[in-house]
Amino acid sequence: MARVKGALATRKRRKKVLKLAKGYWGAKSKHFKMAKEAVMKSGNYAYIGRKQRKRDFRRLWITRISAGCKANGTNYSTFMNGLKKADITLNRKMLSEIAIADPEAFTALVEKAKAALN
């Protein structure tokens, strides 16, 4: 039986890694061994970043809602509690968009939340 040569698969694998490492500084984009390590590390960073992005956006939305609440004389936690008691189910993303784009509508929401608490 003939011997199987792995040159084709090896070259394909190395080209794939070096393509992913394109643009990296110095030997990380030229040498396979260093490129492989850098690509693995960047993959880990990308994976972690996808989780962090969700947290970061939620933090941003809460900050925007809080700023809108303070402008209307209440705080974030009281506002959210009031919305829950008034059976208004809007997520934080939409609430932050309303706070930015339509301050009058946000003021109306704050008033409804305050009324639900009293």
C-alpha positions as semicolon CSV with decimal commas, in nm:
position;residue;x (nm);y (nm);z (nm)
1;M;0,000;0,000;0,000
2;A;0,125;0,347;-0,089
3;R;0,236;0,589;0,178
4;V;0,004;0,885;0,238
5;K;0,181;1,218;0,222
6;G;0,035;1,498;0,435
7;A;0,188;1,794;0,259
8;L;-0,136;1,913;0,101
9;A;-0,334;1,906;0,427
10;T;-0,046;2,064;0,621
11;R;-0,009;2,347;0,371
12;K;-0,385;2,406;0,369
13;R;-0,396;2,421;0,751
14;R;-0,099;2,657;0,769
15;K;-0,236;2,887;0,499
16;K;-0,568;2,905;0,687
17;V;-0,397;3,013;1,010
18;L;-0,168;3,262;0,834
19;K;-0,468;3,413;0,656
20;L;-0,640;3,466;0,993
21;A;-0,319;3,624;1,126
22;K;-0,292;3,871;0,838
23;G;-0,229;4,220;0,970
24;Y;-0,072;4,109;1,295
25;W;0,253;4,280;1,394
26;G;0,591;4,128;1,313
27;A;0,648;3,755;1,310
28;K;0,294;3,686;1,429
29;S;0,176;3,732;1,073
30;K;0,466;3,546;0,905
31;H;0,570;3,246;1,118
32;F;0,321;2,964;1,155
33;K;0,401;2,879;1,517
34;M;0,364;3,238;1,640
35;A;0,066;3,300;1,414
36;K;-0,112;2,993;1,554
37;E;-0,067;3,117;1,911
38;A;-0,185;3,468;1,822
39;V;-0,491;3,338;1,635
40;M;-0,586;3,113;1,927
41;K;-0,550;3,405;2,168
42;S;-0,752;3,637;1,944
43;G;-1,023;3,372;1,919
44;N;-1,046;3,366;2,298
45;Y;-1,065;3,745;2,311
46;A;-1,339;3,743;2,047
47;Y;-1,538;3,482;2,240
48;I;-1,511;3,680;2,563
49;G;-1,593;4,003;2,377
50;R;-1,921;3,862;2,246
51;K;-2,031;3,806;2,606
52;Q;-1,904;4,145;2,725
53;R;-2,083;4,331;2,447
54;K;-2,421;4,226;2,591
55;R;-2,320;4,351;2,937
56;D;-2,180;4,676;2,800
57;F;-2,496;4,760;2,607
58;R;-2,719;4,683;2,904
59;R;-2,498;4,913;3,115
60;L;-2,530;5,188;2,853
61;W;-2,910;5,155;2,835
62;I;-2,940;5,172;3,214
63;T;-2,720;5,484;3,223
64;R;-2,937;5,654;2,960
65;I;-3,260;5,562;3,139
66;S;-3,115;5,683;3,467
67;A;-3,022;6,018;3,310
68;G;-3,378;6,054;3,177
69;C;-3,521;5,968;3,518
70;K;-3,303;6,224;3,696
71;A;-3,421;6,490;3,449
72;N;-3,778;6,403;3,554
73;G;-3,712;6,406;3,928
74;T;-3,690;6,036;4,010
75;N;-3,425;5,767;4,018
76;Y;-3,378;5,456;3,806
77;S;-3,484;5,192;4,057
78;T;-3,802;5,375;4,158
79;F;-3,889;5,427;3,792
80;M;-3,840;5,059;3,704
81;N;-4,041;4,951;4,008
82;G;-4,321;5,188;3,906
83;L;-4,323;5,053;3,550
84;K;-4,349;4,698;3,679
85;K;-4,642;4,792;3,907
86;A;-4,812;4,981;3,621
87;D;-4,784;4,669;3,400
88;I;-4,574;4,849;3,141
89;T;-4,340;4,592;2,986
90;L;-4,077;4,775;2,786
91;N;-3,723;4,647;2,775
92;R;-3,428;4,866;2,868
93;K;-3,316;4,907;2,508
94;M;-3,649;5,057;2,404
95;L;-3,673;5,270;2,717
96;S;-3,330;5,421;2,646
97;E;-3,429;5,490;2,284
98;I;-3,746;5,666;2,403
99;A;-3,546;5,865;2,660
100;I;-3,314;5,992;2,384
101;A;-3,550;6,033;2,087
102;D;-3,877;6,134;2,253
103;P;-3,833;6,304;2,594
104;E;-4,206;6,393;2,613
105;A;-4,309;6,029;2,586
106;F;-4,048;5,935;2,845
107;T;-4,186;6,201;3,081
108;A;-4,532;6,045;3,035
109;L;-4,388;5,704;3,125
110;V;-4,225;5,851;3,437
111;E;-4,559;6,005;3,540
112;K;-4,737;5,670;3,495
113;A;-4,469;5,496;3,699
114;K;-4,500;5,753;3,977
115;A;-4,881;5,721;3,975
116;A;-4,854;5,340;4,005
117;L;-4,641;5,375;4,317
118;N;-4,889;5,602;4,498
